[in-house]
């Protein structure tokens, strides 16, 4: 690396997008992924749709207990 860098002609905020959303990856254990992938294939849906549906059902259960 250089000792100093010249940012005098730089543009502040050039790539900043205030309305951007960040989707973080979720890593499933291999056995869980295999199970969900098999169920998703049987139903003819994508794995991410299957996981979202399962999580929504869990949220509904949790909220129903409150």
LUMLUMDREN-2810 file (N, C-alpha, C; in Angstrom, 1 decimal):
<atoms>
<atom><aa>X</aa><ch>A</ch><at>N</at><xx>0.8</xx><yy>-1.2</yy><zz>0.0</zz></atom>
<atom><aa>X</aa><ch>A</ch><at>CA</at><xx>0.0</xx><yy>0.0</yy><zz>0.0</zz></atom>
<atom><aa>X</aa><ch>A</ch><at>C</at><xx>0.9</xx><yy>1.2</yy><zz>0.0</zz></atom>
<atom><aa>X</aa><ch>A</ch><at>N</at><xx>0.3</xx><yy>2.3</yy><zz>-0.6</zz></atom>
<atom><aa>X</aa><ch>A</ch><at>CA</at><xx>1.1</xx><yy>3.5</yy><zz>-0.6</zz></atom>
<atom><aa>X</aa><ch>A</ch><at>C</at><xx>1.0</xx><yy>4.1</yy><zz>0.8</zz></atom>
<atom><aa>X</aa><ch>A</ch><at>N</at><xx>1.9</xx><yy>5.0</yy><zz>1.1</zz></atom>
<atom><aa>X</aa><ch>A</ch><at>CA</at><xx>1.9</xx><yy>5.7</yy><zz>2.4</zz></atom>
<atom><aa>X</aa><ch>A</ch><at>C</at><xx>0.8</xx><yy>6.7</yy><zz>2.5</zz></atom>
<atom><aa>X</aa><ch>A</ch><at>N</at><xx>0.4</xx><yy>7.3</yy><zz>1.4</zz></atom>
<atom><aa>X</aa><ch>A</ch><at>CA</at><xx>-0.7</xx><yy>8.3</yy><zz>1.4</zz></atom>
<atom><aa>X</aa><ch>A</ch><at>C</at><xx>-1.4</xx><yy>8.1</yy><zz>0.1</zz></atom>
<atom><aa>X</aa><ch>A</ch><at>N</at><xx>-2.7</xx><yy>8.4</yy><zz>0.1</zz></atom>
<atom><aa>X</aa><ch>A</ch><at>CA</at><xx>-3.5</xx><yy>8.4</yy><zz>-1.1</zz></atom>
<atom><aa>X</aa><ch>A</ch><at>C</at><xx>-4.2</xx><yy>9.8</yy><zz>-1.3</zz></atom>
<atom><aa>X</aa><ch>A</ch><at>N</at><xx>-4.3</xx><yy>10.2</yy><zz>-2.6</zz></atom>
<atom><aa>X</aa><ch>A</ch><at>CA</at><xx>-4.9</xx><yy>11.5</yy><zz>-2.9</zz></atom>
<atom><aa>X</aa><ch>A</ch><at>C</at><xx>-6.4</xx><yy>11.3</yy><zz>-3.2</zz></atom>
<atom><aa>X</aa><ch>A</ch><at>N</at><xx>-7.2</xx><yy>11.8</yy><zz>-2.3</zz></atom>
<atom><aa>X</aa><ch>A</ch><at>CA</at><xx>-8.7</xx><yy>11.8</yy><zz>-2.5</zz></atom>
<atom><aa>X</aa><ch>A</ch><at>C</at><xx>-9.3</xx><yy>13.1</yy><zz>-2.9</zz></atom>
<atom><aa>X</aa><ch>A</ch><at>N</at><xx>-8.4</xx><yy>14.1</yy><zz>-3.2</zz></atom>
<atom><aa>X</aa><ch>A</ch><at>CA</at><xx>-8.9</xx><yy>15.4</yy><zz>-3.5</zz></atom>
<atom><aa>X</aa><ch>A</ch><at>C</at><xx>-9.9</xx><yy>15.5</yy><zz>-4.6</zz></atom>
<atom><aa>X</aa><ch>A</ch><at>N</at><xx>-9.8</xx><yy>14.6</yy><zz>-5.6</zz></atom>
<atom><aa>X</aa><ch>A</ch><at>CA</at><xx>-10.7</xx><yy>14.6</yy><zz>-6.7</zz></atom>
<atom><aa>X</aa><ch>A</ch><at>C</at><xx>-11.8</xx><yy>13.6</yy><zz>-6.6</zz></atom>
<atom><aa>X</aa><ch>A</ch><at>N</at><xx>-11.9</xx><yy>13.0</yy><zz>-5.4</zz></atom>
<atom><aa>X</aa><ch>A</ch><at>CA</at><xx>-12.9</xx><yy>12.0</yy><zz>-5.2</zz></atom>
<atom><aa>X</aa><ch>A</ch><at>C</at><xx>-14.3</xx><yy>12.6</yy><zz>-5.0</zz></atom>
<atom><aa>X</aa><ch>A</ch><at>N</at><xx>-15.4</xx><yy>11.7</yy><zz>-5.2</zz></atom>
<atom><aa>X</aa><ch>A</ch><at>CA</at><xx>-16.7</xx><yy>12.2</yy><zz>-5.1</zz></atom>
<atom><aa>X</aa><ch>A</ch><at>C</at><xx>-17.4</xx><yy>11.5</yy><zz>-3.9</zz></atom>
<atom><aa>X</aa><ch>A</ch><at>N</at><xx>-17.8</xx><yy>12.3</yy><zz>-3.0</zz></atom>
<atom><aa>X</aa><ch>A</ch><at>CA</at><xx>-18.4</xx><yy>11.7</yy><zz>-1.7</zz></atom>
<atom><aa>X</aa><ch>A</ch><at>C</at><xx>-19.8</xx><yy>11.2</yy><zz>-2.1</zz></atom>
<atom><aa>X</aa><ch>A</ch><at>N</at><xx>-20.1</xx><yy>10.0</yy><zz>-1.6</zz></atom>
<atom><aa>X</aa><ch>A</ch><at>CA</at><xx>-21.4</xx><yy>9.4</yy><zz>-1.8</zz></atom>
<atom><aa>X</aa><ch>A</ch><at>C</at><xx>-21.8</xx><yy>8.9</yy><zz>-3.2</zz></atom>
<atom><aa>X</aa><ch>A</ch><at>N</at><xx>-20.8</xx><yy>8.7</yy><zz>-4.0</zz></atom>
<atom><aa>X</aa><ch>A</ch><at>CA</at><xx>-21.0</xx><yy>8.3</yy><zz>-5.4</zz></atom>
<atom><aa>X</aa><ch>A</ch><at>C</at><xx>-21.8</xx><yy>7.0</yy><zz>-5.5</zz></atom>
<atom><aa>X</aa><ch>A</ch><at>N</at><xx>-21.5</xx><yy>6.1</yy><zz>-4.7</zz></atom>
<atom><aa>X</aa><ch>A</ch><at>CA</at><xx>-22.2</xx><yy>4.8</yy><zz>-4.8</zz></atom>
<atom><aa>X</aa><ch>A</ch><at>C</at><xx>-23.2</xx><yy>4.5</yy><zz>-3.6</zz></atom>
<atom><aa>X</aa><ch>A</ch><at>N</at><xx>-23.5</xx><yy>5.5</yy><zz>-2.8</zz></atom>
<atom><aa>X</aa><ch>A</ch><at>CA</at><xx>-24.4</xx><yy>5.4</yy><zz>-1.7</zz></atom>
<atom><aa>X</aa><ch>A</ch><at>C</at><xx>-25.8</xx><yy>5.4</yy><zz>-2.2</zz></atom>
<atom><aa>X</aa><ch>A</ch><at>N</at><xx>-26.6</xx><yy>4.4</yy><zz>-1.9</zz></atom>
<atom><aa>X</aa><ch>A</ch><at>CA</at><xx>-28.0</xx><yy>4.2</yy><zz>-2.2</zz></atom>
<atom><aa>X</aa><ch>A</ch><at>C</at><xx>-28.8</xx><yy>4.2</yy><zz>-0.9</zz></atom>
<atom><aa>X</aa><ch>A</ch><at>N</at><xx>-29.4</xx><yy>5.2</yy><zz>-0.5</zz></atom>
<atom><aa>X</aa><ch>A</ch><at>CA</at><xx>-30.1</xx><yy>5.2</yy><zz>0.8</zz></atom>
<atom><aa>X</aa><ch>A</ch><at>C</at><xx>-31.3</xx><yy>4.3</yy><zz>0.9</zz></atom>
<atom><aa>X</aa><ch>A</ch><at>N</at><xx>-31.9</xx><yy>3.9</yy><zz>-0.3</zz></atom>
<atom><aa>X</aa><ch>A</ch><at>CA</at><xx>-33.1</xx><yy>3.0</yy><zz>-0.2</zz></atom>
<atom><aa>X</aa><ch>A</ch><at>C</at><xx>-32.7</xx><yy>1.6</yy><zz>-0.6</zz></atom>
<atom><aa>X</aa><ch>A</ch><at>N</at><xx>-31.4</xx><yy>1.3</yy><zz>-0.6</zz></atom>
<atom><aa>X</aa><ch>A</ch><at>CA</at><xx>-31.0</xx><yy>-0.1</yy><zz>-0.9</zz></atom>
<atom><aa>X</aa><ch>A</ch><at>C</at><xx>-31.2</xx><yy>-1.0</yy><zz>0.2</zz></atom>
<atom><aa>X</aa><ch>A</ch><at>N</at><xx>-31.6</xx><yy>-2.3</yy><zz>-0.1</zz></atom>
<atom><aa>X</aa><ch>A</ch><at>CA</at><xx>-31.8</xx><yy>-3.3</yy><zz>0.9</zz></atom>
<atom><aa>X</aa><ch>A</ch><at>C</at><xx>-30.6</xx><yy>-4.3</yy><zz>0.8</zz></atom>
<atom><aa>X</aa><ch>A</ch><at>N</at><xx>-30.3</xx><yy>-4.8</yy><zz>2.0</zz></atom>
<atom><aa>X</aa><ch>A</ch><at>CA</at><xx>-29.2</xx><yy>-5.8</yy><zz>2.0</zz></atom>
<atom><aa>X</aa><ch>A</ch><at>C</at><xx>-29.8</xx><yy>-7.2</yy><zz>2.4</zz></atom>
<atom><aa>X</aa><ch>A</ch><at>N</at><xx>-29.6</xx><yy>-8.1</yy><zz>1.6</zz></atom>
<atom><aa>X</aa><ch>A</ch><at>CA</at><xx>-30.1</xx><yy>-9.5</yy><zz>1.9</zz></atom>
<atom><aa>X</aa><ch>A</ch><at>C</at><xx>-28.9</xx><yy>-10.4</yy><zz>2.3</zz></atom>
<atom><aa>X</aa><ch>A</ch><at>N</at><xx>-28.9</xx><yy>-10.7</yy><zz>3.5</zz></atom>
<atom><aa>X</aa><ch>A</ch><at>CA</at><xx>-27.8</xx><yy>-11.5</yy><zz>4.1</zz></atom>
<atom><aa>X</aa><ch>A</ch><at>C</at><xx>-28.0</xx><yy>-13.0</yy><zz>3.8</zz></atom>
<atom><aa>X</aa><ch>A</ch><at>N</at><xx>-27.0</xx><yy>-13.7</yy><zz>3.5</zz></atom>
<atom><aa>X</aa><ch>A</ch><at>CA</at><xx>-27.2</xx><yy>-15.2</yy><zz>3.3</zz></atom>
<atom><aa>X</aa><ch>A</ch><at>C</at><xx>-27.5</xx><yy>-15.9</yy><zz>4.6</zz></atom>
<atom><aa>X</aa><ch>A</ch><at>N</at><xx>-28.3</xx><yy>-16.9</yy><zz>4.4</zz></atom>
<atom><aa>X</aa><ch>A</ch><at>CA</at><xx>-28.6</xx><yy>-17.8</yy><zz>5.6</zz></atom>
<atom><aa>X</aa><ch>A</ch><at>C</at><xx>-28.1</xx><yy>-19.2</yy><zz>5.2</zz></atom>
<atom><aa>X</aa><ch>A</ch><at>N</at><xx>-27.3</xx><yy>-19.8</yy><zz>6.1</zz></atom>
<atom><aa>X</aa><ch>A</ch><at>CA</at><xx>-26.7</xx><yy>-21.1</yy><zz>5.9</zz></atom>
<atom><aa>X</aa><ch>A</ch><at>C</at><xx>-27.4</xx><yy>-22.1</yy><zz>6.7</zz></atom>
<atom><aa>X</aa><ch>A</ch><at>N</at><xx>-27.9</xx><yy>-23.1</yy><zz>6.1</zz></atom>
<atom><aa>X</aa><ch>A</ch><at>CA</at><xx>-28.6</xx><yy>-24.2</yy><zz>6.7</zz></atom>
<atom><aa>X</aa><ch>A</ch><at>C</at><xx>-27.7</xx><yy>-25.4</yy><zz>6.9</zz></atom>
<atom><aa>X</aa><ch>A</ch><at>N</at><xx>-27.9</xx><yy>-26.1</yy><zz>8.0</zz></atom>
<atom><aa>X</aa><ch>A</ch><at>CA</at><xx>-27.2</xx><yy>-27.4</yy><zz>8.1</zz></atom>
<atom><aa>X</aa><ch>A</ch><at>C</at><xx>-27.5</xx><yy>-28.3</yy><zz>7.0</zz></atom>
<atom><aa>X</aa><ch>A</ch><at>N</at><xx>-26.6</xx><yy>-29.2</yy><zz>6.6</zz></atom>
<atom><aa>X</aa><ch>A</ch><at>CA</at><xx>-26.8</xx><yy>-30.0</yy><zz>5.4</zz></atom>
<atom><aa>X</aa><ch>A</ch><at>C</at><xx>-28.0</xx><yy>-30.9</yy><zz>5.5</zz></atom>
<atom><aa>X</aa><ch>A</ch><at>N</at><xx>-28.3</xx><yy>-31.5</yy><zz>6.7</zz></atom>
<atom><aa>X</aa><ch>A</ch><at>CA</at><xx>-29.4</xx><yy>-32.4</yy><zz>6.8</zz></atom>
<atom><aa>X</aa><ch>A</ch><at>C</at><xx>-30.7</xx><yy>-31.6</yy><zz>6.7</zz></atom>
<atom><aa>X</aa><ch>A</ch><at>N</at><xx>-30.8</xx><yy>-30.4</yy><zz>7.2</zz></atom>
<atom><aa>X</aa><ch>A</ch><at>CA</at><xx>-32.0</xx><yy>-29.5</yy><zz>7.1</zz></atom>
<atom><aa>X</aa><ch>A</ch><at>C</at><xx>-32.2</xx><yy>-29.1</yy><zz>5.7</zz></atom>
<atom><aa>X</aa><ch>A</ch><at>N</at><xx>-31.1</xx><yy>-28.7</yy><zz>5.0</zz></atom>
<atom><aa>X</aa><ch>A</ch><at>CA</at><xx>-31.2</xx><yy>-28.3</yy><zz>3.6</zz></atom>
<atom><aa>X</aa><ch>A</ch><at>C</at><xx>-31.7</xx><yy>-29.5</yy><zz>2.7</zz></atom>
<atom><aa>X</aa><ch>A</ch><at>N</at><xx>-31.1</xx><yy>-30.7</yy><zz>3.0</zz></atom>
<atom><aa>X</aa><ch>A</ch><at>CA</at><xx>-31.6</xx><yy>-31.9</yy><zz>2.2</zz></atom>
<atom><aa>X</aa><ch>A</ch><at>C</at><xx>-33.0</xx><yy>-32.1</yy><zz>2.4</zz></atom>
<atom><aa>X</aa><ch>A</ch><at>N</at><xx>-33.5</xx><yy>-32.1</yy><zz>3.6</zz></atom>
<atom><aa>X</aa><ch>A</ch><at>CA</at><xx>-34.9</xx><yy>-32.3</yy><zz>3.9</zz></atom>
<atom><aa>X</aa><ch>A</ch><at>C</at><xx>-35.8</xx><yy>-31.3</yy><zz>3.2</zz></atom>
<atom><aa>X</aa><ch>A</ch><at>N</at><xx>-35.5</xx><yy>-30.0</yy><zz>3.4</zz></atom>
<atom><aa>X</aa><ch>A</ch><at>CA</at><xx>-36.3</xx><yy>-29.0</yy><zz>2.8</zz></atom>
<atom><aa>X</aa><ch>A</ch><at>C</at><xx>-36.3</xx><yy>-29.0</yy><zz>1.3</zz></atom>
<atom><aa>X</aa><ch>A</ch><at>N</at><xx>-35.1</xx><yy>-29.3</yy><zz>0.8</zz></atom>
<atom><aa>X</aa><ch>A</ch><at>CA</at><xx>-35.0</xx><yy>-29.4</yy><zz>-0.7</zz></atom>
<atom><aa>X</aa><ch>A</ch><at>C</at><xx>-35.8</xx><yy>-30.5</yy><zz>-1.3</zz></atom>
<atom><aa>X</aa><ch>A</ch><at>N</at><xx>-35.9</xx><yy>-31.6</yy><zz>-0.6</zz></atom>
<atom><aa>X</aa><ch>A</ch><at>CA</at><xx>-36.7</xx><yy>-32.7</yy><zz>-1.0</zz></atom>
<atom><aa>X</aa><ch>A</ch><at>C</at><xx>-38.2</xx><yy>-32.4</yy><zz>-1.0</zz></atom>
<atom><aa>X</aa><ch>A</ch><at>N</at><xx>-38.6</xx><yy>-31.7</yy><zz>0.1</zz></atom>
<atom><aa>X</aa><ch>A</ch><at>CA</at><xx>-40.0</xx><yy>-31.3</yy><zz>0.3</zz></atom>
<atom><aa>X</aa><ch>A</ch><at>C</at><xx>-40.4</xx><yy>-30.3</yy><zz>-0.8</zz></atom>
<atom><aa>X</aa><ch>A</ch><at>N</at><xx>-39.4</xx><yy>-29.3</yy><zz>-1.0</zz></atom>
<atom><aa>X</aa><ch>A</ch><at>CA</at><xx>-39.7</xx><yy>-28.3</yy><zz>-2.0</zz></atom>
<atom><aa>X</aa><ch>A</ch><at>C</at><xx>-39.8</xx><yy>-28.9</yy><zz>-3.4</zz></atom>
<atom><aa>X</aa><ch>A</ch><at>N</at><xx>-39.0</xx><yy>-29.9</yy><zz>-3.7</zz></atom>
<atom><aa>X</aa><ch>A</ch><at>CA</at><xx>-39.0</xx><yy>-30.5</yy><zz>-5.0</zz></atom>
<atom><aa>X</aa><ch>A</ch><at>C</at><xx>-40.4</xx><yy>-31.3</yy><zz>-5.2</zz></atom>
<atom><aa>X</aa><ch>A</ch><at>N</at><xx>-40.8</xx><yy>-31.9</yy><zz>-4.1</zz></atom>
<atom><aa>X</aa><ch>A</ch><at>CA</at><xx>-42.1</xx><yy>-32.7</yy><zz>-4.2</zz></atom>
<atom><aa>X</aa><ch>A</ch><at>C</at><xx>-43.2</xx><yy>-31.7</yy><zz>-4.5</zz></atom>
<atom><aa>X</aa><ch>A</ch><at>N</at><xx>-43.2</xx><yy>-30.5</yy><zz>-3.8</zz></atom>
<atom><aa>X</aa><ch>A</ch><at>CA</at><xx>-44.3</xx><yy>-29.5</yy><zz>-4.0</zz></atom>
<atom><aa>X</aa><ch>A</ch><at>C</at><xx>-44.1</xx><yy>-28.7</yy><zz>-5.3</zz></atom>
<atom><aa>X</aa><ch>A</ch><at>N</at><xx>-42.9</xx><yy>-28.8</yy><zz>-5.9</zz></atom>
<atom><aa>X</aa><ch>A</ch><at>CA</at><xx>-42.6</xx><yy>-28.0</yy><zz>-7.1</zz></atom>
<atom><aa>X</aa><ch>A</ch><at>C</at><xx>-42.4</xx><yy>-26.5</yy><zz>-6.9</zz></atom>
<atom><aa>X</aa><ch>A</ch><at>N</at><xx>-41.8</xx><yy>-26.2</yy><zz>-5.7</zz></atom>
<atom><aa>X</aa><ch>A</ch><at>CA</at><xx>-41.5</xx><yy>-24.8</yy><zz>-5.4</zz></atom>
<atom><aa>X</aa><ch>A</ch><at>C</at><xx>-40.0</xx><yy>-24.7</yy><zz>-5.1</zz></atom>
<atom><aa>X</aa><ch>A</ch><at>N</at><xx>-39.5</xx><yy>-23.5</yy><zz>-5.1</zz></atom>
<atom><aa>X</aa><ch>A</ch><at>CA</at><xx>-38.1</xx><yy>-23.2</yy><zz>-4.8</zz></atom>
<atom><aa>X</aa><ch>A</ch><at>C</at><xx>-37.8</xx><yy>-23.4</yy><zz>-3.3</zz></atom>
<atom><aa>X</aa><ch>A</ch><at>N</at><xx>-36.6</xx><yy>-23.7</yy><zz>-3.0</zz></atom>
<atom><aa>X</aa><ch>A</ch><at>CA</at><xx>-36.2</xx><yy>-23.9</yy><zz>-1.6</zz></atom>
<atom><aa>X</aa><ch>A</ch><at>C</at><xx>-36.4</xx><yy>-22.6</yy><zz>-0.8</zz></atom>
<atom><aa>X</aa><ch>A</ch><at>N</at><xx>-36.1</xx><yy>-21.4</yy><zz>-1.3</zz></atom>
<atom><aa>X</aa><ch>A</ch><at>CA</at><xx>-36.3</xx><yy>-20.2</yy><zz>-0.6</zz></atom>
<atom><aa>X</aa><ch>A</ch><at>C</at><xx>-37.7</xx><yy>-19.9</yy><zz>-0.3</zz></atom>
<atom><aa>X</aa><ch>A</ch><at>N</at><xx>-38.6</xx><yy>-20.3</yy><zz>-1.2</zz></atom>
<atom><aa>X</aa><ch>A</ch><at>CA</at><xx>-40.1</xx><yy>-20.1</yy><zz>-1.0</zz></atom>
<atom><aa>X</aa><ch>A</ch><at>C</at><xx>-40.5</xx><yy>-21.0</yy><zz>0.2</zz></atom>
<atom><aa>X</aa><ch>A</ch><at>N</at><xx>-40.0</xx><yy>-22.3</yy><zz>0.2</zz></atom>
<atom><aa>X</aa><ch>A</ch><at>CA</at><xx>-40.4</xx><yy>-23.2</yy><zz>1.2</zz></atom>
<atom><aa>X</aa><ch>A</ch><at>C</at><xx>-39.9</xx><yy>-22.7</yy><zz>2.6</zz></atom>
<atom><aa>X</aa><ch>A</ch><at>N</at><xx>-38.7</xx><yy>-22.3</yy><zz>2.6</zz></atom>
<atom><aa>X</aa><ch>A</ch><at>CA</at><xx>-38.1</xx><yy>-21.8</yy><zz>3.9</zz></atom>
<atom><aa>X</aa><ch>A</ch><at>C</at><xx>-38.9</xx><yy>-20.6</yy><zz>4.4</zz></atom>
<atom><aa>X</aa><ch>A</ch><at>N</at><xx>-39.2</xx><yy>-19.6</yy><zz>3.5</zz></atom>
<atom><aa>X</aa><ch>A</ch><at>CA</at><xx>-40.0</xx><yy>-18.5</yy><zz>3.9</zz></atom>
<atom><aa>X</aa><ch>A</ch><at>C</at><xx>-41.4</xx><yy>-18.9</yy><zz>4.4</zz></atom>
<atom><aa>X</aa><ch>A</ch><at>N</at><xx>-42.1</xx><yy>-19.8</yy><zz>3.8</zz></atom>
<atom><aa>X</aa><ch>A</ch><at>CA</at><xx>-43.4</xx><yy>-20.3</yy><zz>4.2</zz></atom>
<atom><aa>X</aa><ch>A</ch><at>C</at><xx>-43.3</xx><yy>-20.9</yy><zz>5.6</zz></atom>
<atom><aa>X</aa><ch>A</ch><at>N</at><xx>-42.2</xx><yy>-21.8</yy><zz>5.8</zz></atom>
<atom><aa>X</aa><ch>A</ch><at>CA</at><xx>-42.0</xx><yy>-22.4</yy><zz>7.2</zz></atom>
<atom><aa>X</aa><ch>A</ch><at>C</at><xx>-41.8</xx><yy>-21.3</yy><zz>8.2</zz></atom>
<atom><aa>X</aa><ch>A</ch><at>N</at><xx>-41.0</xx><yy>-20.3</yy><zz>7.9</zz></atom>
<atom><aa>X</aa><ch>A</ch><at>CA</at><xx>-40.7</xx><yy>-19.3</yy><zz>8.9</zz></atom>
<atom><aa>X</aa><ch>A</ch><at>C</at><xx>-41.9</xx><yy>-18.4</yy><zz>9.2</zz></atom>
<atom><aa>X</aa><ch>A</ch><at>N</at><xx>-42.7</xx><yy>-18.2</yy><zz>8.2</zz></atom>
<atom><aa>X</aa><ch>A</ch><at>CA</at><xx>-44.0</xx><yy>-17.4</yy><zz>8.4</zz></atom>
<atom><aa>X</aa><ch>A</ch><at>C</at><xx>-44.9</xx><yy>-18.2</yy><zz>9.3</zz></atom>
<atom><aa>X</aa><ch>A</ch><at>N</at><xx>-45.0</xx><yy>-19.5</yy><zz>9.1</zz></atom>
<atom><aa>X</aa><ch>A</ch><at>CA</at><xx>-45.9</xx><yy>-20.3</yy><zz>10.0</zz></atom>
<atom><aa>X</aa><ch>A</ch><at>C</at><xx>-45.3</xx><yy>-20.3</yy><zz>11.4</zz></atom>
<atom><aa>X</aa><ch>A</ch><at>N</at><xx>-44.0</xx><yy>-20.3</yy><zz>11.6</zz></atom>
<atom><aa>X</aa><ch>A</ch><at>CA</at><xx>-43.4</xx><yy>-20.3</yy><zz>13.0</zz></atom>
<atom><aa>X</aa><ch>A</ch><at>C</at><xx>-43.7</xx><yy>-18.9</yy><zz>13.6</zz></atom>
<atom><aa>X</aa><ch>A</ch><at>N</at><xx>-43.6</xx><yy>-17.8</yy><zz>12.8</zz></atom>
<atom><aa>X</aa><ch>A</ch><at>CA</at><xx>-43.9</xx><yy>-16.5</yy><zz>13.3</zz></atom>
<atom><aa>X</aa><ch>A</ch><at>C</at><xx>-45.4</xx><yy>-16.4</yy><zz>13.8</zz></atom>
<atom><aa>X</aa><ch>A</ch><at>N</at><xx>-46.3</xx><yy>-17.0</yy><zz>13.0</zz></atom>
<atom><aa>X</aa><ch>A</ch><at>CA</at><xx>-47.7</xx><yy>-17.0</yy><zz>13.3</zz></atom>
<atom><aa>X</aa><ch>A</ch><at>C</at><xx>-47.9</xx><yy>-17.7</yy><zz>14.6</zz></atom>
<atom><aa>X</aa><ch>A</ch><at>N</at><xx>-47.3</xx><yy>-18.9</yy><zz>14.8</zz></atom>
<atom><aa>X</aa><ch>A</ch><at>CA</at><xx>-47.4</xx><yy>-19.6</yy><zz>16.0</zz></atom>
<atom><aa>X</aa><ch>A</ch><at>C</at><xx>-46.9</xx><yy>-18.9</yy><zz>17.2</zz></atom>
<atom><aa>X</aa><ch>A</ch><at>N</at><xx>-45.7</xx><yy>-18.2</yy><zz>17.1</zz></atom>
<atom><aa>X</aa><ch>A</ch><at>CA</at><xx>-45.1</xx><yy>-17.5</yy><zz>18.2</zz></atom>
<atom><aa>X</aa><ch>A</ch><at>C</at><xx>-46.1</xx><yy>-16.3</yy><zz>18.5</zz></atom>
<atom><aa>X</aa><ch>A</ch><at>N</at><xx>-46.6</xx><yy>-15.6</yy><zz>17.6</zz></atom>
<atom><aa>X</aa><ch>A</ch><at>CA</at><xx>-47.4</xx><yy>-14.4</yy><zz>17.8</zz></atom>
<atom><aa>X</aa><ch>A</ch><at>C</at><xx>-48.8</xx><yy>-14.9</yy><zz>18.4</zz></atom>
<atom><aa>X</aa><ch>A</ch><at>N</at><xx>-49.2</xx><yy>-16.1</yy><zz>18.0</zz></atom>
<atom><aa>X</aa><ch>A</ch><at>CA</at><xx>-50.5</xx><yy>-16.6</yy><zz>18.5</zz></atom>
<atom><aa>X</aa><ch>A</ch><at>C</at><xx>-50.5</xx><yy>-16.9</yy><zz>20.0</zz></atom>
<atom><aa>X</aa><ch>A</ch><at>N</at><xx>-49.3</xx><yy>-17.2</yy><zz>20.5</zz></atom>
<atom><aa>X</aa><ch>A</ch><at>CA</at><xx>-49.1</xx><yy>-17.6</yy><zz>21.9</zz></atom>
<atom><aa>X</aa><ch>A</ch><at>C</at><xx>-49.1</xx><yy>-16.3</yy><zz>22.8</zz></atom>
<atom><aa>X</aa><ch>A</ch><at>N</at><xx>-48.7</xx><yy>-15.2</yy><zz>22.3</zz></atom>
<atom><aa>X</aa><ch>A</ch><at>CA</at><xx>-48.6</xx><yy>-14.0</yy><zz>23.1</zz></atom>
<atom><aa>X</aa><ch>A</ch><at>C</at><xx>-49.9</xx><yy>-13.5</yy><zz>23.6</zz></atom>
</atoms>
